[in-house]
């Protein structure tokens, strides 16, 4: 996880090299714990959740204190070493809205003791619907990332770039989601059949937190 990742002025996350954004879902509520500067470390706010082939990024509608966005890798990549979502679960409570809950490991600054940084718990609540598109894509993507990691840990398998390894299923899943969204006229979710900023040269090459005042 990274607090306040780099964002474009329109709120879109600045992508990594070869990162492909799949969709964005507005009108979600986000909860996360262990955030410095908040009462008890617990934060709850509304905004947009972005899903790519390597991570989820929540972007708040407006800053809450020093919080503007929260970055959650789906698995270990060359851009984030052993930072990943785990324990993920889709919940359908009777008296509340559908949500995804889980845990994500924190970014540990250089020369700091890992034992001083505990795991975050998070929850993404679909207050305005739209989980029918987001949830299947999320679980398919995280499964693909884990399959890659299993293969890369095998001595018999040649190591590949994890971003390249997931590009083909990402394209297939994006187009499937577009057809599904069109046929059953679901509440609009932005499906990125084309990347929104192809001309940008501001591609990220490492995984670091950014101060809030430089993130928008």
C-alpha positions in Angstrom: 0.0 0.0 0.0 1.1 3.6 -0.6 -0.6 6.6 0.9 -1.3 9.4 -1.6 0.2 8.0 -4.9 0.8 10.4 -7.7 -2.3 11.6 -9.5 -3.0 13.7 -12.6 -4.9 17.0 -12.1 -8.1 15.3 -13.1 -7.7 12.7 -10.3 -6.6 9.8 -12.5 -3.7 7.8 -11.0 -0.3 8.3 -12.8 0.4 4.8 -14.2 3.4 2.7 -14.0 5.3 1.7 -17.1 3.1 -0.9 -19.0 0.3 -0.5 -16.5 -3.2 -0.9 -18.0 -6.3 0.6 -16.3 -9.3 -1.6 -16.6 -12.2 0.4 -15.1 -13.1 3.2 -12.7 -16.2 3.1 -10.4 -17.6 6.3 -8.9 -19.8 6.5 -5.8 -18.0 4.1 -3.6 -17.2 4.5 0.1 -13.8 3.5 1.4 -12.7 2.5 4.9 -9.2 1.9 6.0 -7.4 1.7 9.3 -3.9 2.7 10.6 -3.8 6.0 8.8 -1.6 8.6 10.6 -3.3 11.8 11.7 -6.8 10.4 12.2 -8.7 9.5 15.4 -7.8 6.0 16.1 -6.2 5.8 12.6 -9.5 4.9 11.0 -10.6 6.8 7.9 -13.9 6.6 6.0 -14.6 8.7 2.9 -16.3 8.6 -0.6 -14.7 8.7 -4.0 -13.7 6.6 -7.0 -12.0 3.2 -7.1 -9.7 2.5 -10.1 -8.7 -1.0 -11.1 -5.6 -1.9 -13.2 -3.7 -5.0 -14.1 -1.4 -4.5 -11.0 -3.4 -2.5 -8.4 -6.5 -0.8 -7.0 -6.3 2.9 -6.3 -9.0 4.8 -4.3 -9.2 8.5 -4.9 -11.2 10.6 -2.5 -13.7 13.1 -3.9 -12.0 15.8 -1.9 -8.9 15.7 0.5 -9.6 14.5 4.1 -6.8 16.1 6.1 -3.6 14.9 4.4 -5.4 12.0 2.7 -6.2 12.1 -1.0 -5.7 8.6 -2.3 -4.7 5.0 -1.3 -2.8 2.5 -3.5 -3.3 -1.3 -3.1 -1.2 -3.7 -5.2 -2.8 -6.9 -6.3 0.5 -8.8 -6.0 4.3 -8.5 -5.9 5.7 -6.8 -9.0 9.0 -5.2 -10.0 7.4 -1.9 -8.8 6.4 -3.0 -5.3 8.3 -5.7 -3.4 6.0 -7.9 -1.4 3.3 -5.3 -1.0 -0.1 -6.8 -1.9 -3.7 -7.3 -1.2 -4.6 -10.5 0.7 -7.5 -12.0 2.6 -9.9 -10.4 0.2 -13.6 -11.3 0.5 -16.9 -10.2 -1.3 -19.6 -9.5 1.3 -23.3 -9.3 0.8 -24.8 -8.2 4.1 -28.6 -8.2 4.6 -28.8 -4.7 6.2 -25.9 -3.0 4.3 -24.5 -2.6 0.8 -22.3 -5.1 -1.0 -18.6 -4.6 -0.3 -15.1 -6.0 -0.7 -13.0 -6.3 2.4 -9.4 -7.4 2.8 -5.9 -6.6 4.0 -3.0 -4.8 2.4 0.7 -4.6 3.4 2.2 -1.1 4.1 5.1 0.6 2.4 8.0 0.5 4.8 10.5 3.4 4.3 14.1 2.6 3.7 16.2 1.8 6.8 13.0 1.2 8.8 12.1 -1.9 10.8 9.3 -3.9 9.1 8.0 -4.9 12.5 7.0 -1.3 13.3 4.5 -1.3 10.4 1.4 -3.4 10.7 -1.0 -4.6 8.0 -3.9 -2.3 7.0 -7.6 -3.5 6.8 -9.8 -2.0 4.1 -13.3 -2.1 2.9 -14.8 -0.9 -0.5 -18.5 -0.3 -0.2 -20.6 -0.1 -3.4 -23.1 2.6 -2.2 -24.5 3.2 -5.7 -24.3 -0.4 -7.1 -21.9 -1.4 -9.8 -20.4 -4.4 -8.0 -21.6 -6.8 -10.8 -18.9 -5.4 -13.1 -16.2 -4.6 -10.6 -16.1 -7.7 -8.5 -15.6 -10.4 -11.2 -12.9 -8.3 -12.8 -11.1 -7.8 -9.5 -11.1 -11.5 -8.6 -10.1 -12.5 -12.1 -7.2 -10.1 -12.1 -5.9 -11.0 -8.6 -6.1 -14.7 -9.6 -4.0 -14.0 -12.7 -1.4 -12.1 -10.7 -1.1 -15.0 -8.2 -0.8 -17.6 -11.0 2.0 -15.6 -12.4 3.7 -15.4 -9.0 3.4 -19.2 -8.6 5.0 -19.8 -12.0 7.8 -17.2 -11.4 8.7 -19.0 -8.2 9.3 -22.3 -10.0 12.9 -22.9 -11.1 11.7 -24.6 -14.2 9.8 -21.5 -15.4 11.7 -18.5 -17.1 11.0 -15.3 -15.2 8.8 -12.8 -17.1 7.7 -9.2 -16.4 4.4 -9.6 -14.4 2.9 -6.7 -16.3 3.5 -8.4 -19.6 2.2 -11.7 -18.2 -1.2 -10.2 -17.4 -1.8 -8.1 -20.5 -3.7 -10.7 -22.6 -6.3 -11.7 -19.9 -6.7 -8.0 -19.1 -7.7 -7.2 -22.6 -10.1 -10.1 -22.8 -11.7 -9.3 -19.5 -12.1 -5.6 -20.4 -14.0 -6.4 -23.6 -16.2 -9.0 -21.8 -17.1 -6.4 -19.2 -17.9 -3.9 -21.9 -20.3 -6.3 -23.6 -21.9 -7.2 -20.3 -22.3 -3.6 -19.3 -23.9 -2.7 -22.6 -26.3 -5.7 -22.8 -27.9 -5.4 -19.3 -27.6 -1.6 -19.0 -26.0 -1.7 -15.6 -25.3 1.5 -13.6 -22.5 3.2 -15.6 -18.9 2.0 -14.8 -16.1 3.5 -16.9 -14.5 0.7 -18.8 -11.1 1.7 -20.3 -11.1 0.0 -23.7 -8.4 2.6 -24.6 -6.1 4.0 -22.0 -7.2 7.5 -20.9 -3.7 9.2 -21.1 -1.7 7.4 -23.9 0.3 10.5 -24.7 1.5 11.0 -21.2 5.3 10.6 -20.4 4.7 10.7 -16.7 4.9 6.9 -16.2 6.1 5.8 -12.8 9.0 3.5 -12.4 9.0 2.9 -8.6 6.6 2.5 -5.8 6.8 5.4 -3.4 4.3 7.5 -1.3 3.9 11.1 -2.2 3.1 14.1 0.1 -0.6 15.1 -0.2 0.2 18.6 -1.5 2.0 17.1 -4.6 -0.5 14.3 -5.3 -3.2 16.3 -7.1 
